[in-house]
Amino acid sequence: MAPPAGTIAQEVLMGLARVIVVGSALLAAVTVVPAVASPAGSGLTASLPHAGGDVTLPELEAIFGPVGDREATVTGLPGLNEEMRRGAITSPARKAAFLATLRHESGFRYNAVQNGTYAYRGRGFIQLTGAFNYRGAGAWRGVDLLRRPELAASVEHSAPIARWYWTVARNINPAADALDMAAVNVAIGYPASRREDEQRCADFAKALDYYTEGPAPDGINCTRGATEASSRTYPPSP
């Protein structure tokens, strides 16, 4: 026997009420997770598509064009990437400044050696030069580079020495953060040359354009003496 129509309507209404009560309880139990803000000053240090990963040969050639010695570059890149991580050379600005420098110092060859007969001539990714620097880098690495200067251009020591020069001997990361390529060039220590400065600065801008997905930001300094950092003098490396 079917129940009266009024009874059915009452049951439907009671069922709807139960659904509403249960739904309200579930909503009350939901935990709202606040949005996580980006790190302060993320800007050029933000996690960008290209900036966070290891440097590769195709990446270098996309930025700078064909690499001269592809075999030496590929051989040296694993160690170079490891040292860049250890030296916090991982933001767009730092990577751009470091790689623009290495392009001119060694063409990305771990085994680059400057022409000549001077025992402590330029060697390695960053062209370690002078007995003072060989002594310092050797002490830091625990190897006697004064007796065996050729090790500065070995796959084992070239990348760590580049990091040592960049972050220990000179602390160049702050200049890169400030987009002060002139200060980077002064710290690297090659003879002052307007043409060389401009070429390195242009390569810095190209790399920065790539890592920030362009265009490169305003405010890049290419002129020695225009900032306090780019006016600094360093002792010669005898």
PAZALUM-238330 format. One record per residue (C-alpha): residue in one letter; z, x, y. Coordinates in steps of 0.5 Angstrom, whole numbers, padded with zeros to 4 digits, always signed. Layout:
N
aZXY ...
end
This chain:
238
m+0000+0000+0000 a-0002+0003+0007 p+0003+0004+0012 p+0003+0000+0018 a-0001+0003+0024 g+0004+0004+0028 t+0008+0008+0023 i+0002+0012+0023 a+0001+0013+0030 q+0009+0015+0031 e+0008+0021+0025 v+0002+0024+0029 l+0005+0024+0035 m+0011+0027+0032 g+0007+0032+0028 l+0003+0034+0035 a+0010+0035+0038 r+0012+0040+0032 v+0006+0044+0034 i+0007+0045+0041 v+0014+0047+0040 v+0012+0052+0035 g+0007+0055+0039 s+0011+0056+0045 a+0016+0060+0041 l+0010+0064+0038 l+0008+0065+0046 a+0015+0067+0048 a+0016+0072+0042 v+0009+0076+0044 t+0011+0083+0047 v+0007+0084+0053 v+0005+0091+0053 p+0004+0094+0060 a-0003+0098+0062 v-0002+0105+0062 a-0004+0109+0068 s-0008+0115+0069 p-0005+0121+0070 a-0004+0123+0077 g-0009+0127+0080 s-0014+0126+0074 g-0020+0126+0078 l-0024+0133+0076 t-0019+0133+0070 a-0020+0127+0067 s-0022+0126+0060 l-0030+0126+0061 p-0035+0125+0056 h-0037+0133+0056 a-0031+0136+0059 g-0026+0135+0053 g-0030+0138+0047 d-0032+0145+0045 v-0038+0149+0049 t-0044+0149+0045 l-0051+0153+0045 p-0054+0146+0047 e-0049+0145+0052 l-0050+0151+0055 e-0058+0151+0055 a-0057+0144+0058 i-0053+0146+0064 f-0056+0153+0065 g-0063+0154+0062 p-0065+0158+0056 v-0060+0163+0053 g-0062+0170+0052 d-0059+0172+0046 r-0058+0166+0042 e-0055+0169+0036 a-0050+0173+0040 t-0048+0167+0044 v-0047+0162+0037 t-0043+0168+0034 g-0038+0168+0040 l-0037+0161+0042 p-0032+0159+0036 g-0027+0165+0039 l-0029+0163+0046 n-0027+0156+0045 e-0021+0157+0042 e-0019+0162+0048 m-0021+0157+0053 r-0016+0152+0050 r-0011+0157+0050 g-0012+0158+0057 a-0012+0151+0059 i-0020+0152+0062 t-0021+0145+0060 s-0022+0141+0066 p-0029+0140+0069 a-0028+0145+0075 r-0025+0150+0070 k-0030+0150+0065 a-0035+0150+0070 a-0033+0156+0074 f-0031+0160+0068 l-0038+0159+0065 a-0042+0160+0071 t-0038+0167+0071 l-0040+0168+0064 r-0047+0167+0065 h-0047+0172+0070 e-0042+0177+0067 s-0045+0177+0060 g-0050+0172+0059 f-0045+0169+0054 r-0046+0175+0050 y-0039+0177+0047 n-0042+0184+0046 a-0045+0185+0052 v-0044+0193+0055 q-0046+0195+0062 n-0051+0201+0062 g-0049+0208+0063 t-0044+0213+0060 y-0038+0211+0063 a-0032+0210+0058 y-0029+0204+0061 r-0036+0201+0064 g-0037+0193+0063 r-0036+0190+0056 g-0035+0183+0053 f-0036+0176+0056 i-0033+0178+0063 q-0035+0185+0063 l-0028+0189+0063 t-0029+0195+0067 g-0024+0201+0069 a-0019+0204+0066 f-0013+0200+0069 n-0016+0194+0066 y-0017+0197+0059 r-0010+0199+0059 g-0008+0192+0061 a-0012+0188+0057 g-0010+0193+0051 a-0003+0193+0052 w-0003+0185+0052 r-0008+0185+0046 g-0004+0190+0042 v-0010+0195+0041 d-0011+0202+0045 l-0017+0200+0049 l-0017+0207+0052 r-0018+0210+0046 r-0023+0205+0043 p-0026+0202+0049 e-0032+0199+0045 l-0027+0194+0042 a-0027+0190+0048 a-0034+0188+0046 s-0032+0186+0039 v-0032+0179+0037 e-0025+0180+0035 h-0023+0182+0042 s-0028+0180+0047 a-0026+0172+0048 p-0018+0174+0048 i-0020+0179+0054 a-0024+0174+0058 r-0018+0169+0058 w-0013+0175+0059 y-0017+0177+0065 w-0018+0170+0068 t-0011+0167+0067 v-0006+0173+0066 a-0009+0179+0070 r-0012+0174+0076 n-0010+0167+0075 i-0016+0164+0077 n-0015+0157+0075 p-0012+0155+0081 a-0018+0157+0085 a-0023+0153+0080 d-0018+0147+0081 a-0020+0148+0089 l-0027+0148+0088 d-0027+0155+0091 m-0032+0159+0088 a-0032+0164+0093 a-0024+0166+0091 v-0027+0166+0084 n-0032+0171+0085 v-0027+0175+0089 a-0022+0175+0084 i-0027+0177+0078 g-0028+0183+0083 y-0036+0185+0083 p-0039+0188+0089 a-0039+0183+0095 s-0046+0181+0095 r-0049+0174+0099 r-0054+0173+0094 e-0050+0174+0088 d-0045+0170+0091 e-0050+0164+0092 q-0053+0164+0085 r-0046+0164+0082 c-0044+0158+0086 a-0050+0154+0085 d-0049+0155+0077 f-0042+0153+0078 a-0045+0146+0082 k-0050+0145+0076 a-0044+0146+0071 l-0040+0141+0075 d-0045+0136+0076 y-0046+0136+0068 y-0039+0136+0067 t-0037+0130+0072 e-0044+0127+0070 g-0046+0128+0077 p-0047+0129+0083 a-0042+0135+0084 p-0037+0133+0089 d-0037+0135+0096 g-0032+0141+0098 i-0035+0147+0094 n-0033+0153+0098 c-0038+0159+0097 t-0036+0163+0103 r-0032+0169+0102 g-0026+0169+0107 a-0027+0162+0109 t-0020+0160+0105 e-0014+0164+0104 a-0016+0165+0097 s-0023+0168+0098 s-0020+0173+0103 r-0015+0176+0098 t-0016+0183+0096 y-0015+0186+0090 p-0013+0193+0088 p-0019+0197+0085 s-0020+0198+0078 p-0021+0206+0077 
end
